[in-house]
Amino acid sequence: MPKIKTNKAAAKRLKGTGTGKIKRSRACKSHKLTVKSRKRKRVLRQDTLVDSANLKRIKRLLPNL
C-alpha cells in the first residue's frame, strides 16, 4: 500500500498545535486596508483555529500533522 502524501499547499498555510488543533491565518489582511479600521486590522494579524466543521477534511490533507 502506498504512503499517504501530505498536501503541500495546505501544509504551507496550516500549523498544528501541541494539543492536536490546527491553526490558520485570517483572510482579508493584504488588500484594501485603507477601508478597514485599526482594530479590524489588528485582529486580522492574529492566528485562529480551524473550525470543527472543517477539521476532518484538513486532517485528511495533512496526515502527518
mmCIF file as Biopython writes it, N, C-alpha, C and O atoms, coordinates in Angstrom:
data_model
#
loop_
_atom_site.group_PDB
_atom_site.id
_atom_site.type_symbol
_atom_site.label_atom_id
_atom_site.label_alt_id
_atom_site.label_comp_id
_atom_site.label_asym_id
_atom_site.label_entity_id
_atom_site.label_seq_id
_atom_site.pdbx_PDB_ins_code
_atom_site.Cartn_x
_atom_site.Cartn_y
_atom_site.Cartn_z
_atom_site.occupancy
_atom_site.B_iso_or_equiv
_atom_site.auth_seq_id
_atom_site.auth_asym_id
_atom_site.pdbx_PDB_model_num
ATOM 1   N N  . MET A ? 1  ? 0.840   -1.181 0.000  1.0 0.0 1  A 1 
ATOM 2   C CA . MET A ? 1  ? 0.000   0.000  0.000  1.0 0.0 1  A 1 
ATOM 3   C C  . MET A ? 1  ? 0.887   1.247  0.000  1.0 0.0 1  A 1 
ATOM 4   O O  . MET A ? 1  ? 1.838   1.315  0.779  1.0 0.0 1  A 1 
ATOM 5   N N  . PRO A ? 2  ? 0.602   2.235  -0.852 1.0 0.0 2  A 1 
ATOM 6   C CA . PRO A ? 2  ? 1.471   3.412  -0.930 1.0 0.0 2  A 1 
ATOM 7   C C  . PRO A ? 2  ? 1.320   4.323  0.285  1.0 0.0 2  A 1 
ATOM 8   O O  . PRO A ? 2  ? 0.331   4.271  1.016  1.0 0.0 2  A 1 
ATOM 9   N N  . LYS A ? 3  ? 2.327   5.149  0.469  1.0 0.0 3  A 1 
ATOM 10  C CA . LYS A ? 3  ? 2.278   6.125  1.555  1.0 0.0 3  A 1 
ATOM 11  C C  . LYS A ? 3  ? 1.242   7.194  1.254  1.0 0.0 3  A 1 
ATOM 12  O O  . LYS A ? 3  ? 0.961   7.490  0.093  1.0 0.0 3  A 1 
ATOM 13  N N  . ILE A ? 4  ? 0.678   7.770  2.305  1.0 0.0 4  A 1 
ATOM 14  C CA . ILE A ? 4  ? -0.262  8.879  2.139  1.0 0.0 4  A 1 
ATOM 15  C C  . ILE A ? 4  ? 0.558   10.158 2.028  1.0 0.0 4  A 1 
ATOM 16  O O  . ILE A ? 4  ? 1.379   10.452 2.897  1.0 0.0 4  A 1 
ATOM 17  N N  . LYS A ? 5  ? 0.339   10.908 0.972  1.0 0.0 5  A 1 
ATOM 18  C CA . LYS A ? 5  ? 1.109   12.127 0.758  1.0 0.0 5  A 1 
ATOM 19  C C  . LYS A ? 5  ? 0.455   13.313 1.451  1.0 0.0 5  A 1 
ATOM 20  O O  . LYS A ? 5  ? -0.769  13.398 1.549  1.0 0.0 5  A 1 
ATOM 21  N N  . THR A ? 6  ? 1.294   14.228 1.931  1.0 0.0 6  A 1 
ATOM 22  C CA . THR A ? 6  ? 0.831   15.476 2.514  1.0 0.0 6  A 1 
ATOM 23  C C  . THR A ? 6  ? 0.516   16.449 1.398  1.0 0.0 6  A 1 
ATOM 24  O O  . THR A ? 6  ? 1.275   16.556 0.435  1.0 0.0 6  A 1 
ATOM 25  N N  . ASN A ? 7  ? -0.590  17.157 1.514  1.0 0.0 7  A 1 
ATOM 26  C CA . ASN A ? 7  ? -0.926  18.215 0.569  1.0 0.0 7  A 1 
ATOM 27  C C  . ASN A ? 7  ? -0.057  19.427 0.906  1.0 0.0 7  A 1 
ATOM 28  O O  . ASN A ? 7  ? -0.244  20.051 1.951  1.0 0.0 7  A 1 
ATOM 29  N N  . LYS A ? 8  ? 0.888   19.762 0.030  1.0 0.0 8  A 1 
ATOM 30  C CA . LYS A ? 8  ? 1.875   20.799 0.323  1.0 0.0 8  A 1 
ATOM 31  C C  . LYS A ? 8  ? 1.260   22.193 0.401  1.0 0.0 8  A 1 
ATOM 32  O O  . LYS A ? 8  ? 1.734   23.029 1.171  1.0 0.0 8  A 1 
ATOM 33  N N  . ALA A ? 9  ? 0.215   22.459 -0.380 1.0 0.0 9  A 1 
ATOM 34  C CA . ALA A ? 9  ? -0.447  23.767 -0.316 1.0 0.0 9  A 1 
ATOM 35  C C  . ALA A ? 9  ? -1.059  23.980 1.062  1.0 0.0 9  A 1 
ATOM 36  O O  . ALA A ? 9  ? -0.971  25.074 1.618  1.0 0.0 9  A 1 
ATOM 37  N N  . ALA A ? 10 ? -1.676  22.945 1.613  1.0 0.0 10 A 1 
ATOM 38  C CA . ALA A ? 10 ? -2.268  23.048 2.947  1.0 0.0 10 A 1 
ATOM 39  C C  . ALA A ? 10 ? -1.182  23.118 4.017  1.0 0.0 10 A 1 
ATOM 40  O O  . ALA A ? 10 ? -1.332  23.836 5.005  1.0 0.0 10 A 1 
ATOM 41  N N  . ALA A ? 11 ? -0.097  22.384 3.828  1.0 0.0 11 A 1 
ATOM 42  C CA . ALA A ? 11 ? 0.976   22.363 4.817  1.0 0.0 11 A 1 
ATOM 43  C C  . ALA A ? 11 ? 1.643   23.724 4.961  1.0 0.0 11 A 1 
ATOM 44  O O  . ALA A ? 11 ? 2.109   24.072 6.046  1.0 0.0 11 A 1 
ATOM 45  N N  . LYS A ? 12 ? 1.694   24.496 3.883  1.0 0.0 12 A 1 
ATOM 46  C CA . LYS A ? 12 ? 2.302   25.821 3.938  1.0 0.0 12 A 1 
ATOM 47  C C  . LYS A ? 12 ? 1.408   26.830 4.652  1.0 0.0 12 A 1 
ATOM 48  O O  . LYS A ? 12 ? 1.895   27.846 5.149  1.0 0.0 12 A 1 
ATOM 49  N N  . ARG A ? 13 ? 0.105   26.561 4.709  1.0 0.0 13 A 1 
ATOM 50  C CA . ARG A ? 13 ? -0.847  27.518 5.275  1.0 0.0 13 A 1 
ATOM 51  C C  . ARG A ? 13 ? -1.296  27.181 6.691  1.0 0.0 13 A 1 
ATOM 52  O O  . ARG A ? 13 ? -1.809  28.048 7.398  1.0 0.0 13 A 1 
ATOM 53  N N  . LEU A ? 14 ? -1.111  25.942 7.109  1.0 0.0 14 A 1 
ATOM 54  C CA . LEU A ? 14 ? -1.649  25.486 8.389  1.0 0.0 14 A 1 
ATOM 55  C C  . LEU A ? 14 ? -0.544  24.929 9.267  1.0 0.0 14 A 1 
ATOM 56  O O  . LEU A ? 14 ? 0.449   24.395 8.774  1.0 0.0 14 A 1 
ATOM 57  N N  . LYS A ? 15 ? -0.730  25.062 10.593 1.0 0.0 15 A 1 
ATOM 58  C CA . LYS A ? 15 ? 0.224   24.513 11.549 1.0 0.0 15 A 1 
ATOM 59  C C  . LYS A ? 15 ? -0.539  23.818 12.657 1.0 0.0 15 A 1 
ATOM 60  O O  . LYS A ? 15 ? -1.621  24.260 13.044 1.0 0.0 15 A 1 
ATOM 61  N N  . GLY A ? 16 ? 0.015   22.742 13.164 1.0 0.0 16 A 1 
ATOM 62  C CA . GLY A ? 16 ? -0.613  22.023 14.260 1.0 0.0 16 A 1 
ATOM 63  C C  . GLY A ? 16 ? -0.161  22.566 15.604 1.0 0.0 16 A 1 
ATOM 64  O O  . GLY A ? 16 ? 0.955   23.071 15.731 1.0 0.0 16 A 1 
ATOM 65  N N  . THR A ? 17 ? -1.027  22.464 16.610 1.0 0.0 17 A 1 
ATOM 66  C CA . THR A ? 17 ? -0.678  22.860 17.970 1.0 0.0 17 A 1 
ATOM 67  C C  . THR A ? 17 ? -0.305  21.611 18.759 1.0 0.0 17 A 1 
ATOM 68  O O  . THR A ? 17 ? -0.438  20.492 18.263 1.0 0.0 17 A 1 
ATOM 69  N N  . GLY A ? 18 ? 0.157   21.804 19.973 1.0 0.0 18 A 1 
ATOM 70  C CA . GLY A ? 18 ? 0.543   20.672 20.805 1.0 0.0 18 A 1 
ATOM 71  C C  . GLY A ? 18 ? -0.619  19.800 21.217 1.0 0.0 18 A 1 
ATOM 72  O O  . GLY A ? 18 ? -0.436  18.615 21.495 1.0 0.0 18 A 1 
ATOM 73  N N  . THR A ? 19 ? -1.815  20.366 21.261 1.0 0.0 19 A 1 
ATOM 74  C CA . THR A ? 19 ? -2.994  19.612 21.697 1.0 0.0 19 A 1 
ATOM 75  C C  . THR A ? 19 ? -3.748  18.976 20.539 1.0 0.0 19 A 1 
ATOM 76  O O  . THR A ? 19 ? -4.800  18.374 20.750 1.0 0.0 19 A 1 
ATOM 77  N N  . GLY A ? 20 ? -3.227  19.099 19.308 1.0 0.0 20 A 1 
ATOM 78  C CA . GLY A ? 20 ? -3.858  18.453 18.158 1.0 0.0 20 A 1 
ATOM 79  C C  . GLY A ? 20 ? -4.785  19.339 17.355 1.0 0.0 20 A 1 
ATOM 80  O O  . GLY A ? 20 ? -5.350  18.897 16.355 1.0 0.0 20 A 1 
ATOM 81  N N  . LYS A ? 21 ? -4.950  20.588 17.776 1.0 0.0 21 A 1 
ATOM 82  C CA . LYS A ? 21 ? -5.768  21.510 16.991 1.0 0.0 21 A 1 
ATOM 83  C C  . LYS A ? 21 ? -4.930  22.069 15.845 1.0 0.0 21 A 1 
ATOM 84  O O  . LYS A ? 21 ? -3.711  21.897 15.826 1.0 0.0 21 A 1 
ATOM 85  N N  . ILE A ? 22 ? -5.575  22.733 14.895 1.0 0.0 22 A 1 
ATOM 86  C CA . ILE A ? 22 ? -4.864  23.258 13.729 1.0 0.0 22 A 1 
ATOM 87  C C  . ILE A ? 22 ? -5.074  24.759 13.646 1.0 0.0 22 A 1 
ATOM 88  O O  . ILE A ? 22 ? -6.204  25.245 13.691 1.0 0.0 22 A 1 
ATOM 89  N N  . LYS A ? 23 ? -3.959  25.495 13.523 1.0 0.0 23 A 1 
ATOM 90  C CA . LYS A ? 23 ? -4.008  26.948 13.432 1.0 0.0 23 A 1 
ATOM 91  C C  . LYS A ? 23 ? -3.991  27.386 11.982 1.0 0.0 23 A 1 
ATOM 92  O O  . LYS A ? 23 ? -3.388  26.734 11.129 1.0 0.0 23 A 1 
ATOM 93  N N  . ARG A ? 24 ? -4.658  28.498 11.709 1.0 0.0 24 A 1 
ATOM 94  C CA . ARG A ? 24 ? -4.658  29.092 10.375 1.0 0.0 24 A 1 
ATOM 95  C C  . ARG A ? 24 ? -4.565  30.597 10.525 1.0 0.0 24 A 1 
ATOM 96  O O  . ARG A ? 24 ? -4.887  31.149 11.577 1.0 0.0 24 A 1 
ATOM 97  N N  . SER A ? 25 ? -4.118  31.262 9.454  1.0 0.0 25 A 1 
ATOM 98  C CA . SER A ? 25 ? -4.103  32.721 9.475  1.0 0.0 25 A 1 
ATOM 99  C C  . SER A ? 25 ? -5.415  33.237 8.899  1.0 0.0 25 A 1 
ATOM 100 O O  . SER A ? 25 ? -6.112  32.511 8.190  1.0 0.0 25 A 1 
ATOM 101 N N  . ARG A ? 26 ? -5.748  34.471 9.198  1.0 0.0 26 A 1 
ATOM 102 C CA . ARG A ? 26 ? -7.020  35.045 8.773  1.0 0.0 26 A 1 
ATOM 103 C C  . ARG A ? 26 ? -6.925  35.612 7.363  1.0 0.0 26 A 1 
ATOM 104 O O  . ARG A ? 26 ? -5.854  36.021 6.914  1.0 0.0 26 A 1 
ATOM 105 N N  . ALA A ? 27 ? -8.052  35.630 6.679  1.0 0.0 27 A 1 
ATOM 106 C CA . ALA A ? 27 ? -8.125  36.184 5.329  1.0 0.0 27 A 1 
ATOM 107 C C  . ALA A ? 27 ? -8.373  37.695 5.405  1.0 0.0 27 A 1 
ATOM 108 O O  . ALA A ? 27 ? -8.624  38.229 6.485  1.0 0.0 27 A 1 
ATOM 109 N N  . CYS A ? 28 ? -8.303  38.370 4.274  1.0 0.0 28 A 1 
ATOM 110 C CA . CYS A ? 28 ? -8.656  39.802 4.117  1.0 0.0 28 A 1 
ATOM 111 C C  . CYS A ? 28 ? -7.663  40.739 4.778  1.0 0.0 28 A 1 
ATOM 112 O O  . CYS A ? 28 ? -8.066  41.807 5.238  1.0 0.0 28 A 1 
ATOM 113 N N  . LYS A ? 29 ? -6.380  40.392 4.847  1.0 0.0 29 A 1 
ATOM 114 C CA . LYS A ? 29 ? -5.445  41.278 5.534  1.0 0.0 29 A 1 
ATOM 115 C C  . LYS A ? 29 ? -4.346  41.846 4.642  1.0 0.0 29 A 1 
ATOM 116 O O  . LYS A ? 29 ? -3.369  42.398 5.147  1.0 0.0 29 A 1 
ATOM 117 N N  . SER A ? 30 ? -4.491  41.719 3.321  1.0 0.0 30 A 1 
ATOM 118 C CA . SER A ? 30 ? -3.421  42.228 2.469  1.0 0.0 30 A 1 
ATOM 119 C C  . SER A ? 30 ? -3.922  43.107 1.329  1.0 0.0 30 A 1 
ATOM 120 O O  . SER A ? 30 ? -3.140  43.483 0.456  1.0 0.0 30 A 1 
ATOM 121 N N  . HIS A ? 31 ? -5.199  43.438 1.320  1.0 0.0 31 A 1 
ATOM 122 C CA . HIS A ? 31 ? -5.762  44.152 0.180  1.0 0.0 31 A 1 
ATOM 123 C C  . HIS A ? 31 ? -6.834  45.111 0.683  1.0 0.0 31 A 1 
ATOM 124 O O  . HIS A ? 31 ? -7.639  44.754 1.543  1.0 0.0 31 A 1 
ATOM 125 N N  . LYS A ? 32 ? -6.842  46.330 0.144  1.0 0.0 32 A 1 
ATOM 126 C CA . LYS A ? 32 ? -7.834  47.347 0.531  1.0 0.0 32 A 1 
ATOM 127 C C  . LYS A ? 32 ? -7.829  47.616 2.033  1.0 0.0 32 A 1 
ATOM 128 O O  . LYS A ? 32 ? -8.879  47.614 2.676  1.0 0.0 32 A 1 
ATOM 129 N N  . LEU A ? 33 ? -6.649  47.845 2.580  1.0 0.0 33 A 1 
ATOM 130 C CA . LEU A ? 33 ? -6.538  48.035 4.019  1.0 0.0 33 A 1 
ATOM 131 C C  . LEU A ? 33 ? -6.975  49.423 4.471  1.0 0.0 33 A 1 
ATOM 132 O O  . LEU A ? 33 ? -7.198  49.638 5.662  1.0 0.0 33 A 1 
ATOM 133 N N  . THR A ? 34 ? -7.101  50.369 3.543  1.0 0.0 34 A 1 
ATOM 134 C CA . THR A ? 34 ? -7.476  51.728 3.941  1.0 0.0 34 A 1 
ATOM 135 C C  . THR A ? 34 ? -8.922  51.818 4.396  1.0 0.0 34 A 1 
ATOM 136 O O  . THR A ? 34 ? -9.268  52.723 5.156  1.0 0.0 34 A 1 
ATOM 137 N N  . VAL A ? 35 ? -9.773  50.908 3.952  1.0 0.0 35 A 1 
ATOM 138 C CA . VAL A ? 35 ? -11.179 50.958 4.353  1.0 0.0 35 A 1 
ATOM 139 C C  . VAL A ? 35 ? -11.437 50.167 5.633  1.0 0.0 35 A 1 
ATOM 140 O O  . VAL A ? 35 ? -12.554 50.189 6.148  1.0 0.0 35 A 1 
ATOM 141 N N  . LYS A ? 36 ? -10.429 49.469 6.155  1.0 0.0 36 A 1 
ATOM 142 C CA . LYS A ? 36 ? -10.597 48.680 7.372  1.0 0.0 36 A 1 
ATOM 143 C C  . LYS A ? 36 ? -10.083 49.463 8.570  1.0 0.0 36 A 1 
ATOM 144 O O  . LYS A ? 36 ? -9.095  50.191 8.477  1.0 0.0 36 A 1 
ATOM 145 N N  . SER A ? 37 ? -10.759 49.306 9.680  1.0 0.0 37 A 1 
ATOM 146 C CA . SER A ? 37 ? -10.394 50.048 10.879 1.0 0.0 37 A 1 
ATOM 147 C C  . SER A ? 37 ? -9.100  49.494 11.484 1.0 0.0 37 A 1 
ATOM 148 O O  . SER A ? 37 ? -8.661  48.394 11.151 1.0 0.0 37 A 1 
ATOM 149 N N  . ARG A ? 38 ? -8.513  50.270 12.365 1.0 0.0 38 A 1 
ATOM 150 C CA . ARG A ? 38 ? -7.280  49.865 13.027 1.0 0.0 38 A 1 
ATOM 151 C C  . ARG A ? 38 ? -7.512  48.609 13.865 1.0 0.0 38 A 1 
ATOM 152 O O  . ARG A ? 38 ? -6.674  47.708 13.894 1.0 0.0 38 A 1 
ATOM 153 N N  . LYS A ? 39 ? -8.649  48.559 14.541 1.0 0.0 39 A 1 
ATOM 154 C CA . LYS A ? 39 ? -8.979  47.391 15.358 1.0 0.0 39 A 1 
ATOM 155 C C  . LYS A ? 39 ? -9.140  46.141 14.499 1.0 0.0 39 A 1 
ATOM 156 O O  . LYS A ? 39 ? -8.665  45.064 14.860 1.0 0.0 39 A 1 
ATOM 157 N N  . ARG A ? 40 ? -9.810  46.293 13.366 1.0 0.0 40 A 1 
ATOM 158 C CA . ARG A ? 40 ? -10.036 45.145 12.482 1.0 0.0 40 A 1 
ATOM 159 C C  . ARG A ? 40 ? -8.718  44.606 11.936 1.0 0.0 40 A 1 
ATOM 160 O O  . ARG A ? 40 ? -8.528  43.393 11.856 1.0 0.0 40 A 1 
ATOM 161 N N  . LYS A ? 41 ? -7.810  45.501 11.560 1.0 0.0 41 A 1 
ATOM 162 C CA . LYS A ? 41 ? -6.510  45.065 11.048 1.0 0.0 41 A 1 
ATOM 163 C C  . LYS A ? 41 ? -5.682  44.391 12.142 1.0 0.0 41 A 1 
ATOM 164 O O  . LYS A ? 41 ? -4.938  43.449 11.868 1.0 0.0 41 A 1 
ATOM 165 N N  . ARG A ? 42 ? -5.811  44.869 13.373 1.0 0.0 42 A 1 
ATOM 166 C CA . ARG A ? 42 ? -5.091  44.273 14.493 1.0 0.0 42 A 1 
ATOM 167 C C  . ARG A ? 42 ? -5.592  42.849 14.766 1.0 0.0 42 A 1 
ATOM 168 O O  . ARG A ? 42 ? -4.800  41.949 15.045 1.0 0.0 42 A 1 
ATOM 169 N N  . VAL A ? 43 ? -6.906  42.656 14.685 1.0 0.0 43 A 1 
ATOM 170 C CA . VAL A ? 43 ? -7.491  41.325 14.886 1.0 0.0 43 A 1 
ATOM 171 C C  . VAL A ? 43 ? -7.080  40.384 13.756 1.0 0.0 43 A 1 
ATOM 172 O O  . VAL A ? 43 ? -6.861  39.195 13.989 1.0 0.0 43 A 1 
ATOM 173 N N  . LEU A ? 44 ? -6.975  40.907 12.530 1.0 0.0 44 A 1 
ATOM 174 C CA . LEU A ? 44 ? -6.610  40.076 11.383 1.0 0.0 44 A 1 
ATOM 175 C C  . LEU A ? 44 ? -5.175  39.561 11.463 1.0 0.0 44 A 1 
ATOM 176 O O  . LEU A ? 44 ? -4.839  38.566 10.820 1.0 0.0 44 A 1 
ATOM 177 N N  . ARG A ? 45 ? -4.324  40.231 12.249 1.0 0.0 45 A 1 
ATOM 178 C CA . ARG A ? 45 ? -2.943  39.773 12.394 1.0 0.0 45 A 1 
ATOM 179 C C  . ARG A ? 45 ? -2.840  38.502 13.231 1.0 0.0 45 A 1 
ATOM 180 O O  . ARG A ? 45 ? -1.863  37.761 13.116 1.0 0.0 45 A 1 
ATOM 181 N N  . GLN A ? 46 ? -3.833  38.248 14.063 1.0 0.0 46 A 1 
ATOM 182 C CA . GLN A ? 46 ? -3.777  37.103 14.966 1.0 0.0 46 A 1 
ATOM 183 C C  . GLN A ? 46 ? -4.205  35.823 14.246 1.0 0.0 46 A 1 
ATOM 184 O O  . GLN A ? 46 ? -5.097  35.841 13.398 1.0 0.0 46 A 1 
ATOM 185 N N  . ASP A ? 47 ? -3.557  34.727 14.595 1.0 0.0 47 A 1 
ATOM 186 C CA . ASP A ? 47 ? -3.962  33.429 14.058 1.0 0.0 47 A 1 
ATOM 187 C C  . ASP A ? 47 ? -5.208  32.948 14.786 1.0 0.0 47 A 1 
ATOM 188 O O  . ASP A ? 47 ? -5.500  33.391 15.897 1.0 0.0 47 A 1 
ATOM 189 N N  . THR A ? 48 ? -5.937  32.042 14.155 1.0 0.0 48 A 1 
ATOM 190 C CA . THR A ? 48 ? -7.122  31.457 14.766 1.0 0.0 48 A 1 
ATOM 191 C C  . THR A ? 48 ? -7.131  29.963 14.484 1.0 0.0 48 A 1 
ATOM 192 O O  . THR A ? 48 ? -6.318  29.469 13.703 1.0 0.0 48 A 1 
ATOM 193 N N  . LEU A ? 49 ? -8.041  29.253 15.113 1.0 0.0 49 A 1 
ATOM 194 C CA . LEU A ? 49 ? -8.111  27.805 14.948 1.0 0.0 49 A 1 
ATOM 195 C C  . LEU A ? 49 ? -9.057  27.441 13.820 1.0 0.0 49 A 1 
ATOM 196 O O  . LEU A ? 49 ? -10.015 28.162 13.541 1.0 0.0 49 A 1 
ATOM 197 N N  . VAL A ? 50 ? -8.782  26.319 13.174 1.0 0.0 50 A 1 
ATOM 198 C CA . VAL A ? 50 ? -9.662  25.804 12.127 1.0 0.0 50 A 1 
ATOM 199 C C  . VAL A ? 50 ? -10.956 25.338 12.790 1.0 0.0 50 A 1 
ATOM 200 O O  . VAL A ? 50 ? -10.926 24.706 13.845 1.0 0.0 50 A 1 
ATOM 201 N N  . ASP A ? 51 ? -12.087 25.651 12.170 1.0 0.0 51 A 1 
ATOM 202 C CA . ASP A ? 51 ? -13.388 25.288 12.712 1.0 0.0 51 A 1 
ATOM 203 C C  . ASP A ? 51 ? -13.555 23.772 12.737 1.0 0.0 51 A 1 
ATOM 204 O O  . ASP A ? 51 ? -12.994 23.062 11.902 1.0 0.0 51 A 1 
ATOM 205 N N  . SER A ? 52 ? -14.322 23.290 13.693 1.0 0.0 52 A 1 
ATOM 206 C CA . SER A ? 52 ? -14.505 21.843 13.839 1.0 0.0 52 A 1 
ATOM 207 C C  . SER A ? 52 ? -15.216 21.221 12.637 1.0 0.0 52 A 1 
ATOM 208 O O  . SER A ? 52 ? -15.044 20.033 12.366 1.0 0.0 52 A 1 
ATOM 209 N N  . ALA A ? 53 ? -16.014 22.014 11.913 1.0 0.0 53 A 1 
ATOM 210 C CA . ALA A ? 53 ? -16.697 21.503 10.724 1.0 0.0 53 A 1 
ATOM 211 C C  . ALA A ? 53 ? -15.711 21.154 9.613  1.0 0.0 53 A 1 
ATOM 212 O O  . ALA A ? 53 ? -15.984 20.272 8.799  1.0 0.0 53 A 1 
ATOM 213 N N  . ASN A ? 54 ? -14.574 21.832 9.572  1.0 0.0 54 A 1 
ATOM 214 C CA . ASN A ? 54 ? -13.574 21.601 8.523  1.0 0.0 54 A 1 
ATOM 215 C C  . ASN A ? 54 ? -12.415 20.721 8.987  1.0 0.0 54 A 1 
ATOM 216 O O  . ASN A ? 54 ? -11.544 20.375 8.188  1.0 0.0 54 A 1 
ATOM 217 N N  . LEU A ? 55 ? -12.396 20.360 10.251 1.0 0.0 55 A 1 
ATOM 218 C CA . LEU A ? 55 ? -11.240 19.674 10.820 1.0 0.0 55 A 1 
ATOM 219 C C  . LEU A ? 55 ? -10.989 18.309 10.185 1.0 0.0 55 A 1 
ATOM 220 O O  . LEU A ? 55 ? -9.838  17.951 9.938  1.0 0.0 55 A 1 
ATOM 221 N N  . LYS A ? 56 ? -12.039 17.547 9.918  1.0 0.0 56 A 1 
ATOM 222 C CA . LYS A ? 56 ? -11.879 16.213 9.338  1.0 0.0 56 A 1 
ATOM 223 C C  . LYS A ? 56 ? -11.272 16.298 7.939  1.0 0.0 56 A 1 
ATOM 224 O O  . LYS A ? 56 ? -10.417 15.489 7.579  1.0 0.0 56 A 1 
ATOM 225 N N  . ARG A ? 57 ? -11.713 17.276 7.158  1.0 0.0 57 A 1 
ATOM 226 C CA . ARG A ? 57 ? -11.202 17.465 5.801  1.0 0.0 57 A 1 
ATOM 227 C C  . ARG A ? 57 ? -9.730  17.878 5.829  1.0 0.0 57 A 1 
ATOM 228 O O  . ARG A ? 57 ? -8.934  17.410 5.015  1.0 0.0 57 A 1 
ATOM 229 N N  . ILE A ? 58 ? -9.375  18.750 6.763  1.0 0.0 58 A 1 
ATOM 230 C CA . ILE A ? 58 ? -7.994  19.222 6.880  1.0 0.0 58 A 1 
ATOM 231 C C  . ILE A ? 58 ? -7.080  18.085 7.336  1.0 0.0 58 A 1 
ATOM 232 O O  . ILE A ? 58 ? -5.958  17.960 6.843  1.0 0.0 58 A 1 
ATOM 233 N N  . LYS A ? 59 ? -7.544  17.261 8.264  1.0 0.0 59 A 1 
ATOM 234 C CA . LYS A ? 59 ? -6.726  16.137 8.749  1.0 0.0 59 A 1 
ATOM 235 C C  . LYS A ? 59 ? -6.413  15.157 7.625  1.0 0.0 59 A 1 
ATOM 236 O O  . LYS A ? 59 ? -5.362  14.516 7.632  1.0 0.0 59 A 1 
ATOM 237 N N  . ARG A ? 60 ? -7.325  15.039 6.660  1.0 0.0 60 A 1 
ATOM 238 C CA . ARG A ? 60 ? -7.083  14.162 5.518  1.0 0.0 60 A 1 
ATOM 239 C C  . ARG A ? 60 ? -5.996  14.745 4.614  1.0 0.0 60 A 1 
ATOM 240 O O  . ARG A ? 60 ? -5.225  13.996 4.015  1.0 0.0 60 A 1 
ATOM 241 N N  . LEU A ? 61 ? -5.929  16.079 4.512  1.0 0.0 61 A 1 
ATOM 242 C CA . LEU A ? 61 ? -4.892  16.720 3.702  1.0 0.0 61 A 1 
ATOM 243 C C  . LEU A ? 61 ? -3.524  16.643 4.374  1.0 0.0 61 A 1 
ATOM 244 O O  . LEU A ? 61 ? -2.495  16.587 3.701  1.0 0.0 61 A 1 
ATOM 245 N N  . LEU A ? 62 ? -3.521  16.641 5.710  1.0 0.0 62 A 1 
ATOM 246 C CA . LEU A ? 62 ? -2.273  16.649 6.468  1.0 0.0 62 A 1 
ATOM 247 C C  . LEU A ? 62 ? -2.216  15.425 7.380  1.0 0.0 62 A 1 
ATOM 248 O O  . LEU A ? 62 ? -2.437  15.555 8.584  1.0 0.0 62 A 1 
ATOM 249 N N  . PRO A ? 63 ? -1.927  14.253 6.845  1.0 0.0 63 A 1 
ATOM 250 C CA . PRO A ? 63 ? -1.971  13.037 7.663  1.0 0.0 63 A 1 
ATOM 251 C C  . PRO A ? 63 ? -0.864  12.964 8.711  1.0 0.0 63 A 1 
ATOM 252 O O  . PRO A ? 63 ? -1.031  12.284 9.723  1.0 0.0 63 A 1 
ATOM 253 N N  . ASN A ? 64 ? 0.246   13.637 8.499  1.0 0.0 64 A 1 
ATOM 254 C CA . ASN A ? 64 ? 1.384   13.545 9.417  1.0 0.0 64 A 1 
ATOM 255 C C  . ASN A ? 64 ? 1.481   14.719 10.372 1.0 0.0 64 A 1 
ATOM 256 O O  . ASN A ? 64 ? 2.534   14.942 10.969 1.0 0.0 64 A 1 
ATOM 257 N N  . LEU A ? 65 ? 0.414   15.465 10.525 1.0 0.0 65 A 1 
ATOM 258 C CA . LEU A ? 65 ? 0.445   16.646 11.391 1.0 0.0 65 A 1 
ATOM 259 C C  . LEU A ? 65 ? 0.166   16.259 12.819 1.0 0.0 65 A 1 
ATOM 260 O O  . LEU A ? 65 ? 0.149   17.119 13.700 1.0 0.0 65 A 1 
#
